Amino acid sequence: MNIRKQYELKAKEIIGDRSKAEEQYDDEVLRGLKSGCNIRDAIARANAKYPTEALAVDASSEQDVASHNEFLLEHEKIMKMARR
């Protein structure tokens, strides 16, 4: 198995199966982060736009949520480079 396929399988394992609504929510969080928002503001922005997918983030979960979204940002960059 080539490295790209191995990466894609591992990423799918980390990200998990997501519904279309979950993908849209995550994309909105990422847009907020890309525009300079901190994780709490990016989530608040996504929660306002997609209230059915809203996350409640507190001090105990903030780092986990931030790490997950940092992974999604890096994954997005890697997949863009792989399509070139």
PyMOL commands that set and color helices and strands:
alter all, ss='L'
color gray80, all
select helices_A, chain A and resi 3-15+20-34+39-49+51-53+62-82
alter helices_A, ss='H'
color red, helices_A
deselect
rebuild
show_as cartoon
